[in-house]
Amino acid sequence: MLGVRLDSELEERLAAVARTQGRSKSDIAREAVRRYVERHDEAFLAEARRQSLAAADHDRHAGEEDWDALIGAPPA
């Protein structure tokens, strides 16, 4: 259960939308929160994947630099 306080203007606008759509204010708020969470959860997961790929790429190149240093190859 979640209680949310809205300023009077926003609550009036929400009520108008709810009347127009024949839905409850709670139903509209629930949908809005669900969409917000999905969007931000997807963005969080995308950033985690990006960082993981960047770290893996860094590790792969770091290994090559270590090997080059070990065998005395000139850096690229």
N, C-alpha and C positions, 0 to 999 in steps of 0.2 A: 504494500500500500504506500502511496506517495501523495503527499499534499503539496500543492504548488500555489504560491501567492502571485497573482498577476496585478499589475496596476489597472486602474478602472478602465482606461482607454483600451488596453489590450483585451481585457475581459469582455468589454462591449463588442469589440470587433470579432472576437472568437464566438460570442453568442450569435451575432448576425450571420456569420458563416455557418454555424451549426443549424440555425433556422433555415437558411437557404438550402442547405444540403439535406435537411431532414435527419440530422445526426445529433448525437449528444456532444457537449463540449468535451467530455472525458474521452469519447471515441476519437475525436480529432486530435486532442492532446496526446493520446496514446500512439496514434499513427505518427505524429510529428516526432515524438521521442524515439520511436522505433527507427524511423528513417535517419535521424541524427546519429543514433548509436551505430547503425549499420555503416553509414558513411565514414564515421570516424574510426570505427573498428577496422574497416577495410584500409583506410589510410595508415593506421598503425601497423597492420600486417604488411602492407606494401613497403613501408619504411624499414621494418625489421628485415624483410627479404633483401632490400637494397643494401642495408648495412652488412648482412651476412655474406652477400655476393662480393661486396667490396673487401671485406676481411679475408675471404677465401682467395680473392685475386691478389691481395697484398701478400698473404702467406705464400702463395705460389711463386710470386716474383722474388720474395725475400729468400726463398729456398734456392732459386737460381743464382742470386747474388752471393749467397754463402758458398755455393758450389764453385762459382767463378773465382772467388777469393781463395778457396782451398786449392784449386789447380793452377792458380796464377794467371787466369785469362784476363785480358784487359776489359774494363767495364765498357758497356755499349754506349 
